[in-house]
Amino acid sequence: MPKAGLWANAVGLLISIVGTLLLFSHTTNQYHSAIQDLGSIAIAYLGLILLGISVSLTGLALLLRRTPD
């Protein structure tokens, strides 16, 4: 399970980084920052970031899981 935990942790961190970069690029873009509905777009990116965090925490749980002897 440690290998699966490491992979899940890495994938979760990657999802969070991508979501953060997308949110940053979207809000600093002059065209997109003028859109009135920016709040719902930001909520979608924050959801992507939270998905990455939850996947990363799942990987951490898999790493810390102990098998019964």
Secondary structure, DSSP 8 states (H G I E B T S, - for coil): -HHHHHHHHHHHHHHHHHHHHHHHHHHHSHHHHT-TTHHHHHHHHHHHHHHHHHHHHHHHHHHH-----
